[in-house]
Amino acid sequence: MLSQNFMLEKDPLSLERIRQILVRLEDTIIFDLIERAQFAHNPRIYIRGSFQELRDMEFDGSWLEWFLKRLKLSMVPRARRYTSPDEYPFTSNLPVPVLLPLAFPKILQPNTINANPSILSFYTRSIVPRITRRATLALAAIKRSNGIIGDEEYEDDGNYGSAATIDVEVLQAISKRVHYGKFVSESKFLENPAAFIPHILTPNPTALEALVTKPEVERKLLQRLRKKAATYAQEFSADGEAIVNSHLNGGAKIDVDGVVELYESYIIPLTKEVEVDYLLHRLDGLSQEEIDALAA
């Protein structure tokens, strides 16, 4: 498992190693979004109480929330996935793992930061409607050709299980990417504790955000992401050659601008919030002597 191997590396806080993992997660997120984009919006699966079948089971959440709950009860947590410091579940009260926990080194300071509620909100409210727009419009055209017009022609293709299954994969990949901000913060803090400690003690979140923000790195990330998304959005011929410009004029597998916006407007800002929140609690539980030693 990638996360477990990473955590057992000799230097898991190497910024270069963390960067490599974040770059690989870009591919995972883009490919998962491409999979989700083949289905229509299906907003019903995000509305609590919209499925009588779930209400009959005394579950009043949404279809997606039910999928996340079923994941909680599956073999995934029992295989100790959520014992790794870089995995964060979307539900609580997980079952006890069947496998014995691995002896991970102490990498992060104890914390309770979990951005998953925000991730679930922006993904279902902002990202899904955008990346599924092409499939939704195509569905509406088919419905109109069959005499279905008005509200009934949009959004719903009935692929509730397939759409929610992919949603879970996207959510977990985004969650891992966002929460890696804790490792970035820890690495930068240990590199120069004296630069951070005064702003932690004050506290001064704005100054801490300035310390962890690298505009040039963010610019290159978005540039790389756009190139990747444009490449993966193309169609390929039978011999594996990319069909030139097949991602233009409405023919893309994914909305390239939408992928960039996901990072620029949601993932990057939320990651920085996680980084700053982690730093604000980095000295919790330390004595004054320990803090002075770090600052020296």
Secondary structure, 3 states (H helix, E strand, C coil): CHHHHHHCCCCCCCHHHHHHHHHHHHHHHHHHHHHHHCCCCCHHHHCCCCCHHHHHCCCCCCHHHHHHHHHHCCHHHHCCHHHCCCCCCCCCCCCCCCCCCCCCCCCCCCCCCCCHHHHHHHHHHHHHHHHCHHHHHHHHHHHHHCCCCHHHHCCCCCCHHHHHHHHHHHHHHHHHHHHCHHHHHHHHHHHCHHHHHHHHHCCCHHHHHHHHCCHHHHHHHHHHHHHHHHHHCCCECCCCCECCCCCCCCCCCCCHHHHHHHHHHHHHHHHHHHHHHHHHCCCCCCCHHHHHHHHC
